[in-house]
Amino acid sequence: MHLQGRTAVVTGGTRGLGLDVARALAGAGATVVVAAREVPDEPPGDGITAVKADVTVPDAMPALLRTVHERYGGPHIVVANAGISRPGPVASLSPDDWHDVIDTNVHGVFHTVRAALPHVGAEPGGRIIVMSSLLGSRAMPGAAAYSASKAAVEALVRVCALEVAASGTTVNAVAPGYIDAGMGSALLTHERLGPVVAASLAAGRPGVAAEVSAAVLFLASGAASYVNGQVLGVDGGVR
């Protein structure tokens, strides 16, 4: 699964799962640009450039991808990873928290995917990969906004995949389960929910970031040329 000569963009790629994904793509030979609202002073890794961009701003991603195209070519691979969570039961979830999650996790993905299409679709083999979640198809108390947002982007992936399939571009999602990285680490150590999550893990352990990155790397590669409109679960089996 070599990606030499390919350019990749990863949103939310300066920390957590996004950073691990960026490093995996760079390790496979891709030139990688990571985008986030805040970027570190130091480069996040060899072959990785960090730039500031807010996926919730409609014009931000088209501008970023045009710049990437001018400097590096492509982009051939775009990973829509940026996401947030605002836990809370529906009865007490504030409208502001709800809108924050939907704005980043749904509108941000839409802006990213829409901006990516002219670039990744310019030649056969373009890849768009959206980061979803086990909670896009599984209910958990207190995760209303997050679950709703991930269910929405999975529907977007399926529709978009059909619309671009004839061009040779693929659009897929990765749905991590309970991963000991990023937001998942806080859930696994939560006083009340942590034991519930642990009891649901059929594999007897949470996943690690590298296992999610491997799934993204597969979908980004030529090995996944006939995989389209799919949601690839990376959860080790969940009871």
C-alpha positions as CSV (number, residue, x, y, z in Angstrom):
1,M,0.0,0.0,0.0
2,H,2.5,2.6,-1.2
3,L,1.4,6.2,-1.8
4,Q,4.5,7.7,-3.4
5,G,3.6,10.6,-5.7
6,R,0.3,11.1,-3.9
7,T,-0.7,14.2,-1.9
8,A,-3.0,13.8,1.1
9,V,-4.9,16.3,3.3
10,V,-6.1,15.4,6.8
11,T,-8.4,17.7,8.7
12,G,-8.1,17.7,12.4
13,G,-4.7,16.2,11.8
14,T,-2.5,17.8,14.4
15,R,-3.4,15.5,17.3
16,G,-5.1,12.2,18.3
17,L,-6.3,9.9,15.6
18,G,-5.9,12.5,12.9
19,L,-2.2,12.9,13.6
20,D,-1.7,9.1,13.6
21,V,-3.5,8.9,10.3
22,A,-1.3,11.7,8.9
23,R,1.9,9.9,10.0
24,A,0.7,6.6,8.5
25,L,0.0,8.3,5.1
26,A,3.4,10.0,5.2
27,G,5.1,6.7,6.2
28,A,3.6,5.2,3.1
29,G,5.2,7.8,0.9
30,A,2.5,10.5,0.6
31,T,3.1,14.2,0.9
32,V,0.7,15.2,3.7
33,V,-0.9,18.5,4.8
34,V,-2.8,18.5,8.0
35,A,-5.4,21.2,8.7
36,A,-6.7,22.3,12.1
37,R,-8.0,25.4,13.9
38,E,-4.8,25.6,15.9
39,V,-1.4,24.3,14.6
40,P,1.8,23.5,16.5
41,D,4.9,25.6,16.2
42,E,6.9,22.5,15.3
43,P,6.2,20.2,12.3
44,P,4.0,17.3,13.4
45,G,6.2,14.7,11.6
46,D,8.5,14.0,8.6
47,G,6.7,14.8,5.3
48,I,3.8,16.6,7.1
49,T,3.0,20.2,6.8
50,A,0.5,21.8,9.2
51,V,-1.8,24.7,8.2
52,K,-4.5,26.6,10.0
53,A,-8.0,26.1,8.6
54,D,-11.5,25.9,10.1
55,V,-13.7,23.3,8.4
56,T,-16.9,25.1,9.6
57,V,-16.1,28.1,7.4
58,P,-17.5,27.3,4.0
59,D,-14.8,29.1,2.0
60,A,-11.9,27.7,4.1
61,M,-11.5,24.2,2.6
62,P,-11.8,25.3,-1.1
63,A,-9.1,27.8,-0.4
64,L,-6.9,25.3,1.4
65,L,-7.2,22.6,-1.2
66,R,-6.4,25.1,-4.0
67,T,-3.2,26.1,-2.2
68,V,-2.3,22.4,-1.7
69,H,-2.9,21.8,-5.4
70,E,-0.7,24.7,-6.4
71,R,2.2,23.7,-4.1
72,Y,2.1,19.9,-4.2
73,G,-0.3,18.7,-6.8
74,G,-3.5,16.8,-6.2
75,P,-4.7,16.4,-3.5
76,H,-5.4,12.8,-4.4
77,I,-6.5,11.8,-0.9
78,V,-8.6,13.8,1.5
79,V,-9.4,12.5,5.0
80,A,-12.3,14.4,6.7
81,N,-11.3,13.7,10.3
82,A,-12.1,16.9,12.2
83,G,-14.7,16.4,14.9
84,I,-15.8,17.3,18.3
85,S,-18.1,15.9,21.0
86,R,-20.4,17.6,23.5
87,P,-21.7,14.9,25.8
88,G,-25.0,15.3,27.6
89,P,-28.5,13.8,27.8
90,V,-31.0,15.3,25.3
91,A,-33.1,16.9,28.1
92,S,-30.2,19.0,29.2
93,L,-28.1,19.4,26.0
94,S,-27.9,23.0,25.2
95,P,-28.8,24.2,21.7
96,D,-25.4,25.8,21.5
97,D,-23.6,22.5,22.2
98,W,-25.9,20.7,19.7
99,H,-25.1,23.2,17.0
100,D,-21.4,23.2,17.7
101,V,-21.3,19.4,17.1
102,I,-23.4,19.5,14.0
103,D,-21.5,22.4,12.6
104,T,-18.1,20.7,12.9
105,N,-19.0,17.1,12.4
106,V,-21.6,17.4,9.7
107,H,-21.2,20.8,8.0
108,G,-17.5,20.6,8.3
109,V,-17.4,17.2,6.6
110,F,-19.8,18.5,3.9
111,H,-17.5,21.5,3.2
112,T,-14.5,19.3,3.1
113,V,-15.9,16.6,0.8
114,R,-17.5,19.2,-1.5
115,A,-14.2,21.1,-1.8
116,A,-12.2,17.8,-2.3
117,L,-14.3,16.5,-5.3
118,P,-12.8,18.7,-8.1
119,H,-9.3,17.7,-7.0
120,V,-9.5,14.0,-6.2
121,G,-11.8,13.5,-9.2
122,A,-9.4,15.1,-11.6
123,E,-7.8,11.7,-12.4
124,P,-8.8,8.1,-11.6
125,G,-7.9,6.8,-8.1
126,G,-9.0,9.7,-6.0
127,R,-9.9,8.9,-2.4
128,I,-12.2,10.6,0.1
129,I,-12.3,9.1,3.5
130,V,-14.6,10.3,6.3
131,M,-14.0,9.5,10.0
132,S,-17.2,8.3,11.5
133,S,-17.7,6.3,14.7
134,L,-19.3,3.1,16.1
135,L,-21.7,5.6,17.7
136,G,-23.0,6.5,14.2
137,S,-25.0,3.2,14.3
138,R,-25.0,2.4,18.0
139,A,-26.8,4.2,20.8
140,M,-25.1,5.4,24.0
141,P,-26.8,7.6,26.6
142,G,-25.4,11.1,26.5
143,A,-24.1,10.9,23.0
144,A,-27.1,12.3,21.1
145,A,-25.3,15.1,19.2
146,Y,-22.3,13.0,18.4
147,S,-24.2,10.0,17.3
148,A,-26.6,12.1,15.2
149,S,-23.7,13.8,13.5
150,K,-21.9,10.5,12.6
151,A,-25.1,8.9,11.3
152,A,-25.5,11.9,9.1
153,V,-22.0,11.8,7.6
154,E,-22.4,8.1,6.9
155,A,-25.5,8.9,4.8
156,L,-23.5,11.6,3.0
157,V,-20.7,9.1,2.2
158,R,-23.1,6.6,0.7
159,V,-24.8,9.2,-1.5
160,C,-21.6,10.9,-2.6
161,A,-20.0,7.5,-3.4
162,L,-22.8,6.8,-5.9
163,E,-22.5,10.2,-7.5
164,V,-18.7,9.9,-8.2
165,A,-18.2,6.2,-8.8
166,A,-18.0,6.5,-12.6
167,S,-15.0,8.8,-12.3
168,G,-12.9,6.2,-10.4
169,T,-13.0,8.2,-7.2
170,T,-14.1,6.4,-4.0
171,V,-15.8,7.8,-1.0
172,N,-15.8,5.7,2.2
173,A,-15.9,6.0,6.0
174,V,-14.0,4.5,8.8
175,A,-16.0,3.9,12.0
176,P,-13.7,3.4,15.0
177,G,-15.0,1.7,18.0
178,Y,-13.6,2.3,21.5
179,I,-10.1,3.4,20.8
180,D,-7.5,4.3,23.4
181,A,-6.6,7.6,21.7
182,G,-8.0,11.1,21.3
183,M,-11.6,11.4,22.6
184,G,-11.8,7.7,23.1
185,S,-9.3,7.7,25.9
186,A,-11.5,10.0,28.0
187,L,-14.5,7.7,27.5
188,L,-12.6,4.6,28.5
189,T,-11.5,6.2,31.8
190,H,-14.9,7.8,32.5
191,E,-16.0,6.8,36.0
192,R,-19.5,5.7,35.0
193,L,-19.2,4.8,31.3
194,G,-15.7,3.3,31.4
195,P,-16.8,0.0,33.0
196,V,-19.8,-0.2,30.6
197,V,-17.6,0.2,27.6
198,A,-15.0,-2.3,28.9
199,A,-17.7,-4.9,29.3
200,S,-18.9,-4.5,25.7
201,L,-15.5,-5.2,24.2
202,A,-15.6,-8.6,22.6
203,A,-11.9,-8.5,21.9
204,G,-11.2,-7.9,25.6
205,R,-9.4,-4.7,25.0
206,P,-9.9,-1.2,23.4
207,G,-8.3,-0.5,20.0
208,V,-5.2,1.6,19.4
209,A,-4.7,4.4,17.0
210,A,-2.5,2.4,14.6
211,E,-5.4,0.0,14.0
212,V,-7.6,2.9,12.8
213,S,-4.8,4.3,10.7
214,A,-4.3,1.0,9.0
215,A,-7.9,1.0,7.8
216,V,-7.5,4.5,6.5
217,L,-4.3,3.6,4.7
218,F,-6.1,0.6,3.1
219,L,-8.9,2.8,1.8
220,A,-6.4,5.4,0.5
221,S,-4.5,2.8,-1.4
222,G,-4.9,1.1,-4.7
223,A,-5.8,-2.1,-2.9
224,A,-9.3,-0.5,-2.2
225,S,-10.0,0.5,-5.7
226,Y,-13.3,-1.4,-5.8
227,V,-14.4,-0.5,-2.2
228,N,-16.9,2.4,-2.4
229,G,-19.7,3.8,-0.3
230,Q,-18.7,1.6,2.7
231,V,-18.5,2.2,6.4
232,L,-15.5,0.2,7.6
233,G,-15.9,-0.6,11.3
234,V,-12.7,-0.9,13.4
235,D,-14.1,-2.0,16.7
236,G,-12.8,-5.5,17.4
237,G,-16.3,-6.7,17.8
238,V,-18.7,-5.1,20.3
239,R,-21.3,-6.9,22.3
